[in-house]
Protein backbone atom coordinates (compact mmCIF):
# COMPACT_ATOMS: atom_id res chain seq x y z
CA UNK A 1 0.00 0.00 0.00
CA UNK A 2 1.35 3.42 -0.99
CA UNK A 3 0.73 6.84 0.49
CA UNK A 4 -0.60 9.14 -2.22
CA UNK A 5 -1.21 12.84 -1.68
CA UNK A 6 -3.34 14.77 -4.16
CA UNK A 7 -2.54 18.47 -4.29
CA UNK A 8 -5.37 20.27 -6.05
CA UNK A 9 -4.30 23.72 -7.23
CA UNK A 10 -7.03 26.36 -7.27
CA UNK A 11 -5.41 28.14 -10.21
CA UNK A 12 -5.47 26.95 -13.82
CA UNK A 13 -2.48 29.05 -14.89
CA UNK A 14 0.39 26.83 -15.95
CA UNK A 15 2.95 29.10 -14.26
CA UNK A 16 1.23 28.76 -10.86
CA UNK A 17 1.09 24.97 -11.35
CA UNK A 18 4.84 24.79 -11.99
CA UNK A 19 5.77 27.20 -9.18
CA UNK A 20 3.83 25.00 -6.77
CA UNK A 21 5.61 21.92 -8.15
CA UNK A 22 8.95 23.64 -7.48
CA UNK A 23 7.95 24.21 -3.87
CA UNK A 24 7.08 20.51 -3.50
CA UNK A 25 10.42 19.55 -5.05
CA UNK A 26 12.27 21.89 -2.67
CA UNK A 27 10.46 20.46 0.35
CA UNK A 28 11.25 16.84 -0.58
CA UNK A 29 14.85 17.69 -1.49
CA UNK A 30 15.39 19.57 1.80
CA UNK A 31 14.11 16.51 3.68
CA UNK A 32 16.82 14.42 2.01
CA UNK A 33 14.72 12.54 -0.53
CA UNK A 34 15.61 11.89 -4.12
CA UNK A 35 12.82 13.18 -6.37
CA UNK A 36 11.47 12.12 -9.74
CA UNK A 37 9.17 14.69 -11.35
CA UNK A 38 7.10 13.19 -14.13
CA UNK A 39 5.81 15.69 -16.68
CA UNK A 40 3.35 15.52 -19.53
CA UNK A 41 5.65 16.55 -22.39
CA UNK A 42 9.00 17.97 -23.45
CA UNK A 43 7.80 21.56 -23.13
CA UNK A 44 6.86 20.94 -19.48
CA UNK A 45 10.31 19.47 -18.81
CA UNK A 46 11.98 22.58 -20.18
CA UNK A 47 9.67 24.93 -18.28
CA UNK A 48 10.25 23.12 -14.99
CA UNK A 49 14.00 22.94 -15.60
CA UNK A 50 14.16 26.71 -16.10
CA UNK A 51 11.92 27.42 -13.14
CA UNK A 52 13.95 25.25 -10.75
CA UNK A 53 16.90 27.56 -11.46
CA UNK A 54 14.95 30.78 -10.98
CA UNK A 55 11.95 30.35 -8.65
CA UNK A 56 13.95 31.13 -5.50
CA UNK A 57 16.96 33.36 -4.99
CA UNK A 58 17.90 31.47 -1.83
CA UNK A 59 17.68 27.84 -2.96
CA UNK A 60 19.76 25.70 -5.26
CA UNK A 61 18.15 22.43 -6.25
CA UNK A 62 20.54 20.26 -8.28
CA UNK A 63 18.55 18.54 -10.99
CA UNK A 64 18.82 16.92 -14.40
CA UNK A 65 16.53 15.89 -17.21
CA UNK A 66 16.08 12.15 -17.64
CA UNK A 67 16.78 12.25 -21.38
CA UNK A 68 20.25 13.70 -20.76
CA UNK A 69 23.28 12.26 -19.07
CA UNK A 70 22.71 12.56 -15.37
CA UNK A 71 25.02 11.74 -12.54
CA UNK A 72 23.97 11.81 -8.94
CA UNK A 73 21.48 14.66 -9.14
CA UNK A 74 18.89 14.25 -6.41
CA UNK A 75 16.10 15.62 -8.63
CA UNK A 76 15.31 14.12 -12.03
CA UNK A 77 12.71 15.49 -14.46
CA UNK A 78 11.25 13.29 -17.19
CA UNK A 79 8.17 12.07 -18.95
CA UNK A 80 8.75 8.31 -18.97
CA UNK A 81 8.64 5.59 -16.34
CA UNK A 82 11.68 5.88 -14.09
CA UNK A 83 13.25 3.24 -11.87
CA UNK A 84 12.76 4.19 -8.23
CA UNK A 85 13.63 3.01 -4.77
CA UNK A 86 12.34 3.62 -1.27
CA UNK A 87 14.35 6.85 -0.92
CA UNK A 88 12.71 8.49 -3.94
CA UNK A 89 9.46 10.42 -4.01
CA UNK A 90 7.38 10.83 -7.14
CA UNK A 91 5.82 14.15 -8.05
CA UNK A 92 3.43 13.44 -10.89
CA UNK A 93 2.56 16.46 -13.01
CA UNK A 94 1.24 14.40 -15.91
CA UNK A 95 -2.36 13.38 -16.50
CA UNK A 96 -1.54 9.67 -16.49
CA UNK A 97 -0.84 7.35 -13.60
CA UNK A 98 2.72 6.08 -13.17
CA UNK A 99 2.68 2.29 -13.47
CA UNK A 100 5.48 1.63 -10.98
CA UNK A 101 4.24 4.18 -8.43
CA UNK A 102 4.36 1.66 -5.57
CA UNK A 103 8.17 1.48 -5.80
CA UNK A 104 8.41 5.12 -4.63
CA UNK A 105 8.47 6.02 -0.95
CA UNK A 106 5.65 8.50 -1.51
CA UNK A 107 3.56 9.85 -4.38
CA UNK A 108 2.40 13.41 -4.90
CA UNK A 109 -0.22 13.95 -7.59
CA UNK A 110 -0.48 17.61 -8.58
CA UNK A 111 -3.75 18.56 -10.26
CA UNK A 112 -4.66 22.00 -11.60
CA UNK A 113 -8.28 23.12 -11.76
CA UNK A 114 -8.57 23.06 -15.54
CA UNK A 115 -11.21 20.52 -16.71
CA UNK A 116 -8.78 18.09 -18.39
CA UNK A 117 -6.52 17.96 -15.34
CA UNK A 118 -9.47 17.54 -12.96
CA UNK A 119 -10.98 14.67 -14.98
CA UNK A 120 -7.61 12.91 -15.23
CA UNK A 121 -6.99 13.45 -11.51
CA UNK A 122 -10.33 11.90 -10.61
CA UNK A 123 -9.53 8.86 -12.74
CA UNK A 124 -6.14 8.42 -11.02
CA UNK A 125 -7.80 8.84 -7.62
CA UNK A 126 -10.27 6.05 -8.45
CA UNK A 127 -7.41 3.80 -9.57
CA UNK A 128 -5.42 4.38 -6.39
CA UNK A 129 -8.51 3.78 -4.28
CA UNK A 130 -9.11 0.46 -6.05
CA UNK A 131 -5.54 -0.52 -5.14
CA UNK A 132 -6.33 0.30 -1.47
CA UNK A 133 -3.67 2.97 -1.29
CA UNK A 134 -3.69 5.55 1.51
CA UNK A 135 -5.09 8.73 -0.06
CA UNK A 136 -5.24 12.32 1.12
CA UNK A 137 -6.33 15.56 -0.54
CA UNK A 138 -4.83 19.00 -0.12
CA UNK A 139 -6.55 22.01 -1.69
CA UNK A 140 -3.91 24.62 -2.40
CA UNK A 141 -4.22 28.32 -3.11
CA UNK A 142 -1.39 28.91 -5.59
CA UNK A 143 -0.40 32.07 -7.37
C-alpha positions as YAML, in Angstrom:
chain: A
units: angstrom
residues:
- id: 1
  name: UNK
  ca: [0.00, 0.00, 0.00]
- id: 2
  name: UNK
  ca: [1.35, 3.42, -0.99]
- id: 3
  name: UNK
  ca: [0.73, 6.84, 0.49]
- id: 4
  name: UNK
  ca: [-0.60, 9.14, -2.22]
- id: 5
  name: UNK
  ca: [-1.21, 12.84, -1.68]
- id: 6
  name: UNK
  ca: [-3.34, 14.77, -4.16]
- id: 7
  name: UNK
  ca: [-2.54, 18.47, -4.29]
- id: 8
  name: UNK
  ca: [-5.37, 20.27, -6.05]
- id: 9
  name: UNK
  ca: [-4.30, 23.72, -7.23]
- id: 10
  name: UNK
  ca: [-7.03, 26.36, -7.27]
- id: 11
  name: UNK
  ca: [-5.41, 28.14, -10.21]
- id: 12
  name: UNK
  ca: [-5.47, 26.95, -13.82]
- id: 13
  name: UNK
  ca: [-2.48, 29.05, -14.89]
- id: 14
  name: UNK
  ca: [0.39, 26.83, -15.95]
- id: 15
  name: UNK
  ca: [2.95, 29.10, -14.26]
- id: 16
  name: UNK
  ca: [1.23, 28.76, -10.86]
- id: 17
  name: UNK
  ca: [1.09, 24.97, -11.35]
- id: 18
  name: UNK
  ca: [4.84, 24.79, -11.99]
- id: 19
  name: UNK
  ca: [5.77, 27.20, -9.18]
- id: 20
  name: UNK
  ca: [3.83, 25.00, -6.77]
- id: 21
  name: UNK
  ca: [5.61, 21.92, -8.15]
- id: 22
  name: UNK
  ca: [8.95, 23.64, -7.48]
- id: 23
  name: UNK
  ca: [7.95, 24.21, -3.87]
- id: 24
  name: UNK
  ca: [7.08, 20.51, -3.50]
- id: 25
  name: UNK
  ca: [10.42, 19.55, -5.05]
- id: 26
  name: UNK
  ca: [12.27, 21.89, -2.67]
- id: 27
  name: UNK
  ca: [10.46, 20.46, 0.35]
- id: 28
  name: UNK
  ca: [11.25, 16.84, -0.58]
- id: 29
  name: UNK
  ca: [14.85, 17.69, -1.49]
- id: 30
  name: UNK
  ca: [15.39, 19.57, 1.80]
- id: 31
  name: UNK
  ca: [14.11, 16.51, 3.68]
- id: 32
  name: UNK
  ca: [16.82, 14.42, 2.01]
- id: 33
  name: UNK
  ca: [14.72, 12.54, -0.53]
- id: 34
  name: UNK
  ca: [15.61, 11.89, -4.12]
- id: 35
  name: UNK
  ca: [12.82, 13.18, -6.37]
- id: 36
  name: UNK
  ca: [11.47, 12.12, -9.74]
- id: 37
  name: UNK
  ca: [9.17, 14.69, -11.35]
- id: 38
  name: UNK
  ca: [7.10, 13.19, -14.13]
- id: 39
  name: UNK
  ca: [5.81, 15.69, -16.68]
- id: 40
  name: UNK
  ca: [3.35, 15.52, -19.53]
- id: 41
  name: UNK
  ca: [5.65, 16.55, -22.39]
- id: 42
  name: UNK
  ca: [9.00, 17.97, -23.45]
- id: 43
  name: UNK
  ca: [7.80, 21.56, -23.13]
- id: 44
  name: UNK
  ca: [6.86, 20.94, -19.48]
- id: 45
  name: UNK
  ca: [10.31, 19.47, -18.81]
- id: 46
  name: UNK
  ca: [11.98, 22.58, -20.18]
- id: 47
  name: UNK
  ca: [9.67, 24.93, -18.28]
- id: 48
  name: UNK
  ca: [10.25, 23.12, -14.99]
- id: 49
  name: UNK
  ca: [14.00, 22.94, -15.60]
- id: 50
  name: UNK
  ca: [14.16, 26.71, -16.10]
- id: 51
  name: UNK
  ca: [11.92, 27.42, -13.14]
- id: 52
  name: UNK
  ca: [13.95, 25.25, -10.75]
- id: 53
  name: UNK
  ca: [16.90, 27.56, -11.46]
- id: 54
  name: UNK
  ca: [14.95, 30.78, -10.98]
- id: 55
  name: UNK
  ca: [11.95, 30.35, -8.65]
- id: 56
  name: UNK
  ca: [13.95, 31.13, -5.50]
- id: 57
  name: UNK
  ca: [16.96, 33.36, -4.99]
- id: 58
  name: UNK
  ca: [17.90, 31.47, -1.83]
- id: 59
  name: UNK
  ca: [17.68, 27.84, -2.96]
- id: 60
  name: UNK
  ca: [19.76, 25.70, -5.26]
- id: 61
  name: UNK
  ca: [18.15, 22.43, -6.25]
- id: 62
  name: UNK
  ca: [20.54, 20.26, -8.28]
- id: 63
  name: UNK
  ca: [18.55, 18.54, -10.99]
- id: 64
  name: UNK
  ca: [18.82, 16.92, -14.40]
- id: 65
  name: UNK
  ca: [16.53, 15.89, -17.21]
- id: 66
  name: UNK
  ca: [16.08, 12.15, -17.64]
- id: 67
  name: UNK
  ca: [16.78, 12.25, -21.38]
- id: 68
  name: UNK
  ca: [20.25, 13.70, -20.76]
- id: 69
  name: UNK
  ca: [23.28, 12.26, -19.07]
- id: 70
  name: UNK
  ca: [22.71, 12.56, -15.37]
- id: 71
  name: UNK
  ca: [25.02, 11.74, -12.54]
- id: 72
  name: UNK
  ca: [23.97, 11.81, -8.94]
- id: 73
  name: UNK
  ca: [21.48, 14.66, -9.14]
- id: 74
  name: UNK
  ca: [18.89, 14.25, -6.41]
- id: 75
  name: UNK
  ca: [16.10, 15.62, -8.63]
- id: 76
  name: UNK
  ca: [15.31, 14.12, -12.03]
- id: 77
  name: UNK
  ca: [12.71, 15.49, -14.46]
- id: 78
  name: UNK
  ca: [11.25, 13.29, -17.19]
- id: 79
  name: UNK
  ca: [8.17, 12.07, -18.95]
- id: 80
  name: UNK
  ca: [8.75, 8.31, -18.97]
- id: 81
  name: UNK
  ca: [8.64, 5.59, -16.34]
- id: 82
  name: UNK
  ca: [11.68, 5.88, -14.09]
- id: 83
  name: UNK
  ca: [13.25, 3.24, -11.87]
- id: 84
  name: UNK
  ca: [12.76, 4.19, -8.23]
- id: 85
  name: UNK
  ca: [13.63, 3.01, -4.77]
- id: 86
  name: UNK
  ca: [12.34, 3.62, -1.27]
- id: 87
  name: UNK
  ca: [14.35, 6.85, -0.92]
- id: 88
  name: UNK
  ca: [12.71, 8.49, -3.94]
- id: 89
  name: UNK
  ca: [9.46, 10.42, -4.01]
- id: 90
  name: UNK
  ca: [7.38, 10.83, -7.14]
- id: 91
  name: UNK
  ca: [5.82, 14.15, -8.05]
- id: 92
  name: UNK
  ca: [3.43, 13.44, -10.89]
- id: 93
  name: UNK
  ca: [2.56, 16.46, -13.01]
- id: 94
  name: UNK
  ca: [1.24, 14.40, -15.91]
- id: 95
  name: UNK
  ca: [-2.36, 13.38, -16.50]
- id: 96
  name: UNK
  ca: [-1.54, 9.67, -16.49]
- id: 97
  name: UNK
  ca: [-0.84, 7.35, -13.60]
- id: 98
  name: UNK
  ca: [2.72, 6.08, -13.17]
- id: 99
  name: UNK
  ca: [2.68, 2.29, -13.47]
- id: 100
  name: UNK
  ca: [5.48, 1.63, -10.98]
- id: 101
  name: UNK
  ca: [4.24, 4.18, -8.43]
- id: 102
  name: UNK
  ca: [4.36, 1.66, -5.57]
- id: 103
  name: UNK
  ca: [8.17, 1.48, -5.80]
- id: 104
  name: UNK
  ca: [8.41, 5.12, -4.63]
- id: 105
  name: UNK
  ca: [8.47, 6.02, -0.95]
- id: 106
  name: UNK
  ca: [5.65, 8.50, -1.51]
- id: 107
  name: UNK
  ca: [3.56, 9.85, -4.38]
- id: 108
  name: UNK
  ca: [2.40, 13.41, -4.90]
- id: 109
  name: UNK
  ca: [-0.22, 13.95, -7.59]
- id: 110
  name: UNK
  ca: [-0.48, 17.61, -8.58]
- id: 111
  name: UNK
  ca: [-3.75, 18.56, -10.26]
- id: 112
  name: UNK
  ca: [-4.66, 22.00, -11.60]
- id: 113
  name: UNK
  ca: [-8.28, 23.12, -11.76]
- id: 114
  name: UNK
  ca: [-8.57, 23.06, -15.54]
- id: 115
  name: UNK
  ca: [-11.21, 20.52, -16.71]
- id: 116
  name: UNK
  ca: [-8.78, 18.09, -18.39]
- id: 117
  name: UNK
  ca: [-6.52, 17.96, -15.34]
- id: 118
  name: UNK
  ca: [-9.47, 17.54, -12.96]
- id: 119
  name: UNK
  ca: [-10.98, 14.67, -14.98]
- id: 120
  name: UNK
  ca: [-7.61, 12.91, -15.23]
- id: 121
  name: UNK
  ca: [-6.99, 13.45, -11.51]
- id: 122
  name: UNK
  ca: [-10.33, 11.90, -10.61]
- id: 123
  name: UNK
  ca: [-9.53, 8.86, -12.74]
- id: 124
  name: UNK
  ca: [-6.14, 8.42, -11.02]
- id: 125
  name: UNK
  ca: [-7.80, 8.84, -7.62]
- id: 126
  name: UNK
  ca: [-10.27, 6.05, -8.45]
- id: 127
  name: UNK
  ca: [-7.41, 3.80, -9.57]
- id: 128
  name: UNK
  ca: [-5.42, 4.38, -6.39]
- id: 129
  name: UNK
  ca: [-8.51, 3.78, -4.28]
- id: 130
  name: UNK
  ca: [-9.11, 0.46, -6.05]
- id: 131
  name: UNK
  ca: [-5.54, -0.52, -5.14]
- id: 132
  name: UNK
  ca: [-6.33, 0.30, -1.47]
- id: 133
  name: UNK
  ca: [-3.67, 2.97, -1.29]
- id: 134
  name: UNK
  ca: [-3.69, 5.55, 1.51]
- id: 135
  name: UNK
  ca: [-5.09, 8.73, -0.06]
- id: 136
  name: UNK
  ca: [-5.24, 12.32, 1.12]
- id: 137
  name: UNK
  ca: [-6.33, 15.56, -0.54]
- id: 138
  name: UNK
  ca: [-4.83, 19.00, -0.12]
- id: 139
  name: UNK
  ca: [-6.55, 22.01, -1.69]
- id: 140
  name: UNK
  ca: [-3.91, 24.62, -2.40]
- id: 141
  name: UNK
  ca: [-4.22, 28.32, -3.11]
- id: 142
  name: UNK
  ca: [-1.39, 28.91, -5.59]
- id: 143
  name: UNK
  ca: [-0.40, 32.07, -7.37]
...
